[in-house]
Amino acid sequence: MFKDLGVIPAIYPMPVLMVAAYDDNGKVNVMNVAWGQICDMDKVILFLGEERKTLKNIKISNAFSVAIADR
């Protein structure tokens, strides 16, 4: 069942986000992020643990991509 929420700054219902980043050897790492949300009109907040390899890769490359997973 689909429900039209109109134009709102929210990700609803809470989807699984896919976050990807490259390490210093150019190898990509992708992780599922269950906790994330839109903050302001042009920002996304991701809640990542310090021990995650993807977070370490983000700090190395200063770049990442976010996608919303579907079926």
N, CA, C and O atoms as a Tripos MOL2 file, in Angstrom:
@<TRIPOS>MOLECULE
protein
  284   283    71     0     0
PROTEIN
NO_CHARGES

@<TRIPOS>ATOM
      1 N           0.8380   -1.1710    0.0000 N.3       1 MET1
      2 CA          0.0000    0.0000    0.0000 C.3       1 MET1
      3 C           0.8870    1.2400    0.0000 C.2       1 MET1
      4 O           1.8060    1.3430    0.8120 O.2       1 MET1
      5 N           0.6200    2.1760   -0.8990 N.am      2 PHE2
      6 CA          1.3750    3.4090   -0.9880 C.3       2 PHE2
      7 C           0.5770    4.5590   -0.3810 C.2       2 PHE2
      8 O          -0.6450    4.6290   -0.5150 O.2       2 PHE2
      9 N           1.2900    5.4520    0.2830 N.am      3 LYS3
     10 CA          0.6570    6.6250    0.8640 C.3       3 LYS3
     11 C           1.4480    7.8510    0.4270 C.2       3 LYS3
     12 O           2.6600    7.9100    0.6370 O.2       3 LYS3
     13 N           0.7850    8.8220   -0.1720 N.am      4 ASP4
     14 CA          1.4370   10.0470   -0.6120 C.3       4 ASP4
     15 C           1.6710   10.9540    0.5920 C.2       4 ASP4
     16 O           0.7180   11.4330    1.2060 O.2       4 ASP4
     17 N           2.9380   11.1900    0.9300 N.am      5 LEU5
     18 CA          3.2910   12.0490    2.0570 C.3       5 LEU5
     19 C           3.5110   13.4860    1.6290 C.2       5 LEU5
     20 O           3.7400   14.3530    2.4720 O.2       5 LEU5
     21 N           3.4450   13.7500    0.3380 N.am      6 GLY6
     22 CA          3.7260   15.0910   -0.1560 C.3       6 GLY6
     23 C           5.2300   15.3280   -0.1480 C.2       6 GLY6
     24 O           6.0060   14.3790   -0.0380 O.2       6 GLY6
     25 N           5.6400   16.5600   -0.2620 N.am      7 VAL7
     26 CA          7.0550   16.9150   -0.2650 C.3       7 VAL7
     27 C           7.4590   17.2770    1.1570 C.2       7 VAL7
     28 O           7.0750   18.3270    1.6730 O.2       7 VAL7
     29 N           8.2370   16.4020    1.7870 N.am      8 ILE8
     30 CA          8.7110   16.6290    3.1550 C.3       8 ILE8
     31 C          10.1710   16.2110    3.2530 C.2       8 ILE8
     32 O          10.5960   15.3110    2.5280 O.2       8 ILE8
     33 N          10.9410   16.8330    4.1210 N.am      9 PRO9
     34 CA         12.3550   16.4590    4.2760 C.3       9 PRO9
     35 C          12.5070   15.2640    5.2050 C.2       9 PRO9
     36 O          12.9990   15.4090    6.3240 O.2       9 PRO9
     37 N          12.0900   14.0880    4.7560 N.am     10 ALA10
     38 CA         12.1620   12.8960    5.5930 C.3      10 ALA10
     39 C          12.3520   11.6610    4.7220 C.2      10 ALA10
     40 O          11.9200   11.6290    3.5700 O.2      10 ALA10
     41 N          12.9870   10.6700    5.2700 N.am     11 ILE11
     42 CA         13.0850    9.3600    4.6370 C.3      11 ILE11
     43 C          12.1150    8.4800    5.4120 C.2      11 ILE11
     44 O          12.3830    8.1180    6.5580 O.2      11 ILE11
     45 N          10.9860    8.1310    4.7910 N.am     12 TYR12
     46 CA          9.9430    7.4030    5.5060 C.3      12 TYR12
     47 C           9.3200    6.3830    4.5770 C.2      12 TYR12
     48 O           9.0540    6.7450    3.4310 O.2      12 TYR12
     49 N           9.0660    5.1680    4.9510 N.am     13 PRO13
     50 CA          9.5080    4.5950    6.2310 C.3      13 PRO13
     51 C          11.0120    4.4130    6.2350 C.2      13 PRO13
     52 O          11.6520    4.5280    5.1900 O.2      13 PRO13
     53 N          11.5770    4.1350    7.3770 N.am     14 MET14
     54 CA         13.0300    4.0570    7.5260 C.3      14 MET14
     55 C          13.5970    2.9920    6.5880 C.2      14 MET14
     56 O          13.3860    1.8000    6.8130 O.2      14 MET14
     57 N          14.3070    3.4030    5.5510 N.am     15 PRO15
     58 CA         14.8720    2.4360    4.6030 C.3      15 PRO15
     59 C          16.2490    1.9560    5.0730 C.2      15 PRO15
     60 O          16.8130    2.4620    6.0430 O.2      15 PRO15
     61 N          16.7520    0.9850    4.3640 N.am     16 VAL16
     62 CA         18.1420    0.5850    4.5460 C.3      16 VAL16
     63 C          18.9640    1.4190    3.5860 C.2      16 VAL16
     64 O          18.7000    1.4270    2.3840 O.2      16 VAL16
     65 N          19.9520    2.1170    4.1010 N.am     17 LEU17
     66 CA         20.8370    2.9200    3.2730 C.3      17 LEU17
     67 C          22.0960    2.1220    2.9730 C.2      17 LEU17
     68 O          22.5950    1.4020    3.8370 O.2      17 LEU17
     69 N          22.6040    2.2420    1.7750 N.am     18 MET18
     70 CA         23.8630    1.6150    1.3760 C.3      18 MET18
     71 C          24.9000    2.7300    1.2770 C.2      18 MET18
     72 O          24.7080    3.6990    0.5420 O.2      18 MET18
     73 N          25.9940    2.5920    2.0160 N.am     19 VAL19
     74 CA         27.0570    3.5900    2.0260 C.3      19 VAL19
     75 C          28.3120    2.9330    1.4720 C.2      19 VAL19
     76 O          28.6970    1.8490    1.9100 O.2      19 VAL19
     77 N          28.9480    3.5910    0.5080 N.am     20 ALA20
     78 CA         30.1440    3.0450   -0.1360 C.3      20 ALA20
     79 C          31.2750    4.0550   -0.0790 C.2      20 ALA20
     80 O          31.0540    5.2630   -0.1750 O.2      20 ALA20
     81 N          32.4990    3.5400    0.0780 N.am     21 ALA21
     82 CA         33.7020    4.3780    0.0740 C.3      21 ALA21
     83 C          34.8830    3.5320   -0.3940 C.2      21 ALA21
     84 O          34.8950    2.3100   -0.2410 O.2      21 ALA21
     85 N          35.8720    4.2110   -0.9670 N.am     22 TYR22
     86 CA         37.0850    3.5380   -1.4330 C.3      22 TYR22
     87 C          38.1730    3.6200   -0.3720 C.2      22 TYR22
     88 O          38.2790    4.6130    0.3490 O.2      22 TYR22
     89 N          38.9930    2.5510   -0.2840 N.am     23 ASP23
     90 CA         40.1460    2.6040    0.6110 C.3      23 ASP23
     91 C          41.3330    3.2180   -0.1300 C.2      23 ASP23
     92 O          41.1860    3.6680   -1.2660 O.2      23 ASP23
     93 N          42.4980    3.2390    0.4970 N.am     24 ASP24
     94 CA         43.6660    3.8680   -0.1360 C.3      24 ASP24
     95 C          44.2320    3.0640   -1.3030 C.2      24 ASP24
     96 O          45.0970    3.5600   -2.0260 O.2      24 ASP24
     97 N          43.7560    1.8180   -1.5030 N.am     25 ASN25
     98 CA         44.1620    1.0090   -2.6530 C.3      25 ASN25
     99 C          43.1390    1.0640   -3.7820 C.2      25 ASN25
    100 O          43.3140    0.3960   -4.8010 O.2      25 ASN25
    101 N          42.0830    1.8430   -3.6190 N.am     26 GLY26
    102 CA         41.0600    1.9680   -4.6400 C.3      26 GLY26
    103 C          40.0050    0.8750   -4.6010 C.2      26 GLY26
    104 O          39.1930    0.7650   -5.5190 O.2      26 GLY26
    105 N          40.0090    0.0630   -3.5430 N.am     27 LYS27
    106 CA         39.0220   -1.0100   -3.4030 C.3      27 LYS27
    107 C          37.7830   -0.4540   -2.6960 C.2      27 LYS27
    108 O          37.8850    0.2170   -1.6690 O.2      27 LYS27
    109 N          36.6090   -0.7490   -3.2700 N.am     28 VAL28
    110 CA         35.3640   -0.2360   -2.7040 C.3      28 VAL28
    111 C          34.8770   -1.1330   -1.5690 C.2      28 VAL28
    112 O          35.0730   -2.3480   -1.5880 O.2      28 VAL28
    113 N          34.2410   -0.5100   -0.5850 N.am     29 ASN29
    114 CA         33.6200   -1.2040    0.5270 C.3      29 ASN29
    115 C          32.2150   -0.6260    0.6780 C.2      29 ASN29
    116 O          32.0430    0.5930    0.7010 O.2      29 ASN29
    117 N          31.2140   -1.4950    0.7810 N.am     30 VAL30
    118 CA         29.8260   -1.0580    0.9220 C.3      30 VAL30
    119 C          29.2490   -1.6600    2.1880 C.2      30 VAL30
    120 O          29.4790   -2.8310    2.4890 O.2      30 VAL30
    121 N          28.4890   -0.8470    2.9370 N.am     31 MET31
    122 CA         27.8420   -1.3630    4.1360 C.3      31 MET31
    123 C          26.3820   -0.9210    4.1670 C.2      31 MET31
    124 O          26.0140    0.1010    3.5890 O.2      31 MET31
    125 N          25.5590   -1.7150    4.8530 N.am     32 ASN32
    126 CA         24.1730   -1.3290    5.1300 C.3      32 ASN32
    127 C          24.1580   -0.4280    6.3460 C.2      32 ASN32
    128 O          24.8400   -0.7010    7.3340 O.2      32 ASN32
    129 N          23.3860    0.6450    6.2800 N.am     33 VAL33
    130 CA         23.2300    1.5480    7.4200 C.3      33 VAL33
    131 C          21.7420    1.6120    7.7500 C.2      33 VAL33
    132 O          20.9360    2.0770    6.9430 O.2      33 VAL33
    133 N          21.3920    1.1470    8.9270 N.am     34 ALA34
    134 CA         19.9840    1.1540    9.3330 C.3      34 ALA34
    135 C          19.6030    2.4820    9.9840 C.2      34 ALA34
    136 O          18.4220    2.8160   10.0680 O.2      34 ALA34
    137 N          20.6020    3.2380   10.4470 N.am     35 TRP35
    138 CA         20.3130    4.4900   11.1350 C.3      35 TRP35
    139 C          20.8670    5.6610   10.3390 C.2      35 TRP35
    140 O          22.0770    5.8830   10.3000 O.2      35 TRP35
    141 N          19.9830    6.3970    9.7150 N.am     36 GLY36
    142 CA         20.3460    7.5800    8.9680 C.3      36 GLY36
    143 C          19.0980    8.4020    8.7200 C.2      36 GLY36
    144 O          17.9880    7.8720    8.7600 O.2      36 GLY36
    145 N          19.2620    9.6600    8.4700 N.am     37 GLN37
    146 CA         18.1030   10.5130    8.2200 C.3      37 GLN37
    147 C          18.5120   11.7670    7.4790 C.2      37 GLN37
    148 O          19.6930   12.1110    7.4230 O.2      37 GLN37
    149 N          17.5280   12.4530    6.9090 N.am     38 ILE38
    150 CA         17.7640   13.7340    6.2610 C.3      38 ILE38
    151 C          17.8650   14.7990    7.3350 C.2      38 ILE38
    152 O          17.0710   14.8310    8.2760 O.2      38 ILE38
    153 N          18.8480   15.6650    7.1840 N.am     39 CYS39
    154 CA         19.0420   16.7850    8.1050 C.3      39 CYS39
    155 C          19.1420   18.0350    7.2570 C.2      39 CYS39
    156 O          20.0550   18.1590    6.4410 O.2      39 CYS39
    157 N          18.2260   18.9530    7.4360 N.am     40 ASP40
    158 CA         18.1300   20.1450    6.5990 C.3      40 ASP40
    159 C          17.6740   19.7050    5.2080 C.2      40 ASP40
    160 O          17.2680   18.5560    5.0300 O.2      40 ASP40
    161 N          17.7320   20.5670    4.2560 N.am     41 MET41
    162 CA         17.2330   20.2370    2.9200 C.3      41 MET41
    163 C          18.2930   19.6070    2.0170 C.2      41 MET41
    164 O          17.9620   19.0860    0.9520 O.2      41 MET41
    165 N          19.5640   19.6470    2.4290 N.am     42 ASP42
    166 CA         20.6190   19.1480    1.5480 C.3      42 ASP42
    167 C          21.6590   18.2960    2.2610 C.2      42 ASP42
    168 O          22.7800   18.1550    1.7730 O.2      42 ASP42
    169 N          21.3030   17.7260    3.4060 N.am     43 LYS43
    170 CA         22.2580   16.9230    4.1700 C.3      43 LYS43
    171 C          21.6220   15.6210    4.6410 C.2      43 LYS43
    172 O          20.4160   15.5520    4.8760 O.2      43 LYS43
    173 N          22.4490   14.5960    4.7730 N.am     44 VAL44
    174 CA         22.0200   13.3150    5.3250 C.3      44 VAL44
    175 C          22.9250   13.0020    6.5060 C.2      44 VAL44
    176 O          24.1440   13.1400    6.4090 O.2      44 VAL44
    177 N          22.3360   12.5820    7.6200 N.am     45 ILE45
    178 CA         23.1190   12.1590    8.7860 C.3      45 ILE45
    179 C          23.1990   10.6380    8.7670 C.2      45 ILE45
    180 O          22.1860    9.9570    8.6050 O.2      45 ILE45
    181 N          24.4130   10.1090    8.9340 N.am     46 LEU46
    182 CA         24.6290    8.6650    9.0430 C.3      46 LEU46
    183 C          25.2330    8.3870   10.4060 C.2      46 LEU46
    184 O          26.1600    9.0750   10.8340 O.2      46 LEU46
    185 N          24.7180    7.3940   11.0780 N.am     47 PHE47
    186 CA         25.2410    7.0170   12.3830 C.3      47 PHE47
    187 C          26.0880    5.7620   12.1950 C.2      47 PHE47
    188 O          25.5600    4.6580   12.0610 O.2      47 PHE47
    189 N          27.4170    5.9470   12.1870 N.am     48 LEU48
    190 CA         28.3550    4.8550   11.9280 C.3      48 LEU48
    191 C          29.2580    4.6520   13.1360 C.2      48 LEU48
    192 O          29.7130    5.6170   13.7500 O.2      48 LEU48
    193 N          29.5130    3.4040   13.4710 N.am     49 GLY49
    194 CA         30.4300    3.1030   14.5580 C.3      49 GLY49
    195 C          31.8720    3.3680   14.1590 C.2      49 GLY49
    196 O          32.2410    3.1850   12.9990 O.2      49 GLY49
    197 N          32.6870    3.7970   15.1120 N.am     50 GLU50
    198 CA         34.0980    4.1130   14.8440 C.3      50 GLU50
    199 C          34.8910    2.9180   14.3070 C.2      50 GLU50
    200 O          35.8760    3.1010   13.5910 O.2      50 GLU50
    201 N          34.4690    1.7020   14.6470 N.am     51 GLU51
    202 CA         35.2350    0.5150   14.2420 C.3      51 GLU51
    203 C          34.9070    0.0440   12.8250 C.2      51 GLU51
    204 O          35.5420   -0.8890   12.3340 O.2      51 GLU51
    205 N          33.9480    0.6540   12.1680 N.am     52 ARG52
    206 CA         33.5290    0.2110   10.8380 C.3      52 ARG52
    207 C          34.5670    0.5370    9.7760 C.2      52 ARG52
    208 O          35.1150    1.6390    9.7330 O.2      52 ARG52
    209 N          34.8270   -0.4580    8.9110 N.am     53 LYS53
    210 CA         35.7930   -0.2750    7.8260 C.3      53 LYS53
    211 C          35.3560    0.8380    6.8750 C.2      53 LYS53
    212 O          36.1890    1.6090    6.3980 O.2      53 LYS53
    213 N          34.0670    0.9250    6.6000 N.am     54 THR54
    214 CA         33.5860    1.9660    5.6970 C.3      54 THR54
    215 C          33.8680    3.3520    6.2540 C.2      54 THR54
    216 O          34.2470    4.2450    5.4960 O.2      54 THR54
    217 N          33.6970    3.5580    7.5480 N.am     55 LEU55
    218 CA         34.0060    4.8580    8.1520 C.3      55 LEU55
    219 C          35.4960    5.1690    8.0260 C.2      55 LEU55
    220 O          35.8700    6.3060    7.7390 O.2      55 LEU55
    221 N          36.3420    4.1720    8.2390 N.am     56 LYS56
    222 CA         37.7910    4.3710    8.0700 C.3      56 LYS56
    223 C          38.1030    4.7660    6.6260 C.2      56 LYS56
    224 O          38.9480    5.6280    6.3830 O.2      56 LYS56
    225 N          37.4160    4.1290    5.6660 N.am     57 ASN57
    226 CA         37.6330    4.4650    4.2590 C.3      57 ASN57
    227 C          37.1360    5.8740    3.9290 C.2      57 ASN57
    228 O          37.7510    6.5750    3.1260 O.2      57 ASN57
    229 N          36.0340    6.2880    4.5380 N.am     58 ILE58
    230 CA         35.5400    7.6490    4.3350 C.3      58 ILE58
    231 C          36.5730    8.6530    4.8250 C.2      58 ILE58
    232 O          36.8140    9.6680    4.1720 O.2      58 ILE58
    233 N          37.1750    8.3770    5.9580 N.am     59 LYS59
    234 CA         38.1990    9.2830    6.4890 C.3      59 LYS59
    235 C          39.4430    9.3030    5.6140 C.2      59 LYS59
    236 O          40.0970   10.3390    5.4970 O.2      59 LYS59
    237 N          39.7800    8.1740    4.9970 N.am     60 ILE60
    238 CA         40.9420    8.1080    4.0990 C.3      60 ILE60
    239 C          40.6760    8.8780    2.8090 C.2      60 ILE60
    240 O          41.5020    9.6820    2.3780 O.2      60 ILE60
    241 N          39.5130    8.6260    2.1930 N.am     61 SER61
    242 CA         39.2370    9.1920    0.8690 C.3      61 SER61
    243 C          38.5130   10.5400    0.9060 C.2      61 SER61
    244 O          38.4660   11.2460   -0.1020 O.2      61 SER61
    245 N          37.9520   10.8990    2.0600 N.am     62 ASN62
    246 CA         37.1530   12.1320    2.1850 C.3      62 ASN62
    247 C          35.9790   12.1560    1.2120 C.2      62 ASN62
    248 O          35.5530   13.2210    0.7650 O.2      62 ASN62
    249 N          35.4640   10.9770    0.8900 N.am     63 ALA63
    250 CA         34.3310   10.8860   -0.0370 C.3      63 ALA63
    251 C          33.5640    9.5950    0.2350 C.2      63 ALA63
    252 O          34.1180    8.6070    0.7160 O.2      63 ALA63
    253 N          32.2610    9.6340   -0.0910 N.am     64 PHE64
    254 CA         31.4350    8.4350    0.0180 C.3      64 PHE64
    255 C          30.1710    8.6420   -0.8180 C.2      64 PHE64
    256 O          29.8720    9.7610   -1.2370 O.2      64 PHE64
    257 N          29.4470    7.5740   -1.0530 N.am     65 SER65
    258 CA         28.1590    7.6820   -1.7400 C.3      65 SER65
    259 C          27.1030    6.9700   -0.9020 C.2      65 SER65
    260 O          27.3960    6.0230   -0.1720 O.2      65 SER65
    261 N          25.8640    7.4500   -1.0260 N.am     66 VAL66
    262 CA         24.7390    6.8810   -0.2860 C.3      66 VAL66
    263 C          23.6530    6.5230   -1.2880 C.2      66 VAL66
    264 O          23.3250    7.3160   -2.1710 O.2      66 VAL66
    265 N          23.0940    5.3220   -1.1470 N.am     67 ALA67
    266 CA         21.9750    4.9110   -1.9750 C.3      67 ALA67
    267 C          20.9070    4.3120   -1.0740 C.2      67 ALA67
    268 O          21.2160    3.7630   -0.0160 O.2      67 ALA67
    269 N          19.6610    4.4160   -1.4900 N.am     68 ILE68
    270 CA         18.5730    3.8060   -0.7590 C.3      68 ILE68
    271 C          18.3160    2.4280   -1.3770 C.2      68 ILE68
    272 O          18.0370    2.3180   -2.5700 O.2      68 ILE68
    273 N          18.4130    1.3880   -0.5570 N.am     69 ALA69
    274 CA         18.2190    0.0260   -1.0450 C.3      69 ALA69
    275 C          16.7370   -0.2430   -1.2770 C.2      69 ALA69
    276 O          15.8750    0.2810   -0.5710 O.2      69 ALA69
    277 N          16.4630   -1.0680   -2.2750 N.am     70 ASP70
    278 CA         15.1000   -1.5290   -2.5030 C.3      70 ASP70
    279 C          15.1220   -3.0560   -2.5820 C.2      70 ASP70
    280 O          16.1220   -3.6930   -2.2550 O.2      70 ASP70
    281 N          14.0440   -3.6050   -3.0030 N.am     71 ARG71
    282 CA         13.9830   -5.0680   -3.0780 C.3      71 ARG71
    283 C          15.0060   -5.5910   -4.0280 C.2      71 ARG71
    284 O          15.1060   -6.8020   -4.2230 O.2      71 ARG71
@<TRIPOS>BOND
     1     1     2 1
     2     2     3 1
     3     3     4 2
     4     3     5 am
     5     5     6 1
     6     6     7 1
     7     7     8 2
     8     7     9 am
     9     9    10 1
    10    10    11 1
    11    11    12 2
    12    11    13 am
    13    13    14 1
    14    14    15 1
    15    15    16 2
    16    15    17 am
    17    17    18 1
    18    18    19 1
    19    19    20 2
    20    19    21 am
    21    21    22 1
    22    22    23 1
    23    23    24 2
    24    23    25 am
    25    25    26 1
    26    26    27 1
    27    27    28 2
    28    27    29 am
    29    29    30 1
    30    30    31 1
    31    31    32 2
    32    31    33 am
    33    33    34 1
    34    34    35 1
    35    35    36 2
    36    35    37 am
    37    37    38 1
    38    38    39 1
    39    39    40 2
    40    39    41 am
    41    41    42 1
    42    42    43 1
    43    43    44 2
    44    43    45 am
    45    45    46 1
    46    46    47 1
    47    47    48 2
    48    47    49 am
    49    49    50 1
    50    50    51 1
    51    51    52 2
    52    51    53 am
    53    53    54 1
    54    54    55 1
    55    55    56 2
    56    55    57 am
    57    57    58 1
    58    58    59 1
    59    59    60 2
    60    59    61 am
    61    61    62 1
    62    62    63 1
    63    63    64 2
    64    63    65 am
    65    65    66 1
    66    66    67 1
    67    67    68 2
    68    67    69 am
    69    69    70 1
    70    70    71 1
    71    71    72 2
    72    71    73 am
    73    73    74 1
    74    74    75 1
    75    75    76 2
    76    75    77 am
    77    77    78 1
    78    78    79 1
    79    79    80 2
    80    79    81 am
    81    81    82 1
    82    82    83 1
    83    83    84 2
    84    83    85 am
    85    85    86 1
    86    86    87 1
    87    87    88 2
    88    87    89 am
    89    89    90 1
    90    90    91 1
    91    91    92 2
    92    91    93 am
    93    93    94 1
    94    94    95 1
    95    95    96 2
    96    95    97 am
    97    97    98 1
    98    98    99 1
    99    99   100 2
   100    99   101 am
   101   101   102 1
   102   102   103 1
   103   103   104 2
   104   103   105 am
   105   105   106 1
   106   106   107 1
   107   107   108 2
   108   107   109 am
   109   109   110 1
   110   110   111 1
   111   111   112 2
   112   111   113 am
   113   113   114 1
   114   114   115 1
   115   115   116 2
   116   115   117 am
   117   117   118 1
   118   118   119 1
   119   119   120 2
   120   119   121 am
   121   121   122 1
   122   122   123 1
   123   123   124 2
   124   123   125 am
   125   125   126 1
   126   126   127 1
   127   127   128 2
   128   127   129 am
   129   129   130 1
   130   130   131 1
   131   131   132 2
   132   131   133 am
   133   133   134 1
   134   134   135 1
   135   135   136 2
   136   135   137 am
   137   137   138 1
   138   138   139 1
   139   139   140 2
   140   139   141 am
   141   141   142 1
   142   142   143 1
   143   143   144 2
   144   143   145 am
   145   145   146 1
   146   146   147 1
   147   147   148 2
   148   147   149 am
   149   149   150 1
   150   150   151 1
   151   151   152 2
   152   151   153 am
   153   153   154 1
   154   154   155 1
   155   155   156 2
   156   155   157 am
   157   157   158 1
   158   158   159 1
   159   159   160 2
   160   159   161 am
   161   161   162 1
   162   162   163 1
   163   163   164 2
   164   163   165 am
   165   165   166 1
   166   166   167 1
   167   167   168 2
   168   167   169 am
   169   169   170 1
   170   170   171 1
   171   171   172 2
   172   171   173 am
   173   173   174 1
   174   174   175 1
   175   175   176 2
   176   175   177 am
   177   177   178 1
   178   178   179 1
   179   179   180 2
   180   179   181 am
   181   181   182 1
   182   182   183 1
   183   183   184 2
   184   183   185 am
   185   185   186 1
   186   186   187 1
   187   187   188 2
   188   187   189 am
   189   189   190 1
   190   190   191 1
   191   191   192 2
   192   191   193 am
   193   193   194 1
   194   194   195 1
   195   195   196 2
   196   195   197 am
   197   197   198 1
   198   198   199 1
   199   199   200 2
   200   199   201 am
   201   201   202 1
   202   202   203 1
   203   203   204 2
   204   203   205 am
   205   205   206 1
   206   206   207 1
   207   207   208 2
   208   207   209 am
   209   209   210 1
   210   210   211 1
   211   211   212 2
   212   211   213 am
   213   213   214 1
   214   214   215 1
   215   215   216 2
   216   215   217 am
   217   217   218 1
   218   218   219 1
   219   219   220 2
   220   219   221 am
   221   221   222 1
   222   222   223 1
   223   223   224 2
   224   223   225 am
   225   225   226 1
   226   226   227 1
   227   227   228 2
   228   227   229 am
   229   229   230 1
   230   230   231 1
   231   231   232 2
   232   231   233 am
   233   233   234 1
   234   234   235 1
   235   235   236 2
   236   235   237 am
   237   237   238 1
   238   238   239 1
   239   239   240 2
   240   239   241 am
   241   241   242 1
   242   242   243 1
   243   243   244 2
   244   243   245 am
   245   245   246 1
   246   246   247 1
   247   247   248 2
   248   247   249 am
   249   249   250 1
   250   250   251 1
   251   251   252 2
   252   251   253 am
   253   253   254 1
   254   254   255 1
   255   255   256 2
   256   255   257 am
   257   257   258 1
   258   258   259 1
   259   259   260 2
   260   259   261 am
   261   261   262 1
   262   262   263 1
   263   263   264 2
   264   263   265 am
   265   265   266 1
   266   266   267 1
   267   267   268 2
   268   267   269 am
   269   269   270 1
   270   270   271 1
   271   271   272 2
   272   271   273 am
   273   273   274 1
   274   274   275 1
   275   275   276 2
   276   275   277 am
   277   277   278 1
   278   278   279 1
   279   279   280 2
   280   279   281 am
   281   281   282 1
   282   282   283 1
   283   283   284 2
@<TRIPOS>SUBSTRUCTURE
     1 MET1         2 RESIDUE 1 A MET
     2 PHE2         6 RESIDUE 1 A PHE
     3 LYS3        10 RESIDUE 1 A LYS
     4 ASP4        14 RESIDUE 1 A ASP
     5 LEU5        18 RESIDUE 1 A LEU
     6 GLY6        22 RESIDUE 1 A GLY
     7 VAL7        26 RESIDUE 1 A VAL
     8 ILE8        30 RESIDUE 1 A ILE
     9 PRO9        34 RESIDUE 1 A PRO
    10 ALA10       38 RESIDUE 1 A ALA
    11 ILE11       42 RESIDUE 1 A ILE
    12 TYR12       46 RESIDUE 1 A TYR
    13 PRO13       50 RESIDUE 1 A PRO
    14 MET14       54 RESIDUE 1 A MET
    15 PRO15       58 RESIDUE 1 A PRO
    16 VAL16       62 RESIDUE 1 A VAL
    17 LEU17       66 RESIDUE 1 A LEU
    18 MET18       70 RESIDUE 1 A MET
    19 VAL19       74 RESIDUE 1 A VAL
    20 ALA20       78 RESIDUE 1 A ALA
    21 ALA21       82 RESIDUE 1 A ALA
    22 TYR22       86 RESIDUE 1 A TYR
    23 ASP23       90 RESIDUE 1 A ASP
    24 ASP24       94 RESIDUE 1 A ASP
    25 ASN25       98 RESIDUE 1 A ASN
    26 GLY26      102 RESIDUE 1 A GLY
    27 LYS27      106 RESIDUE 1 A LYS
    28 VAL28      110 RESIDUE 1 A VAL
    29 ASN29      114 RESIDUE 1 A ASN
    30 VAL30      118 RESIDUE 1 A VAL
    31 MET31      122 RESIDUE 1 A MET
    32 ASN32      126 RESIDUE 1 A ASN
    33 VAL33      130 RESIDUE 1 A VAL
    34 ALA34      134 RESIDUE 1 A ALA
    35 TRP35      138 RESIDUE 1 A TRP
    36 GLY36      142 RESIDUE 1 A GLY
    37 GLN37      146 RESIDUE 1 A GLN
    38 ILE38      150 RESIDUE 1 A ILE
    39 CYS39      154 RESIDUE 1 A CYS
    40 ASP40      158 RESIDUE 1 A ASP
    41 MET41      162 RESIDUE 1 A MET
    42 ASP42      166 RESIDUE 1 A ASP
    43 LYS43      170 RESIDUE 1 A LYS
    44 VAL44      174 RESIDUE 1 A VAL
    45 ILE45      178 RESIDUE 1 A ILE
    46 LEU46      182 RESIDUE 1 A LEU
    47 PHE47      186 RESIDUE 1 A PHE
    48 LEU48      190 RESIDUE 1 A LEU
    49 GLY49      194 RESIDUE 1 A GLY
    50 GLU50      198 RESIDUE 1 A GLU
    51 GLU51      202 RESIDUE 1 A GLU
    52 ARG52      206 RESIDUE 1 A ARG
    53 LYS53      210 RESIDUE 1 A LYS
    54 THR54      214 RESIDUE 1 A THR
    55 LEU55      218 RESIDUE 1 A LEU
    56 LYS56      222 RESIDUE 1 A LYS
    57 ASN57      226 RESIDUE 1 A ASN
    58 ILE58      230 RESIDUE 1 A ILE
    59 LYS59      234 RESIDUE 1 A LYS
    60 ILE60      238 RESIDUE 1 A ILE
    61 SER61      242 RESIDUE 1 A SER
    62 ASN62      246 RESIDUE 1 A ASN
    63 ALA63      250 RESIDUE 1 A ALA
    64 PHE64      254 RESIDUE 1 A PHE
    65 SER65      258 RESIDUE 1 A SER
    66 VAL66      262 RESIDUE 1 A VAL
    67 ALA67      266 RESIDUE 1 A ALA
    68 ILE68      270 RESIDUE 1 A ILE
    69 ALA69      274 RESIDUE 1 A ALA
    70 ASP70      278 RESIDUE 1 A ASP
    71 ARG71      282 RESIDUE 1 A ARG
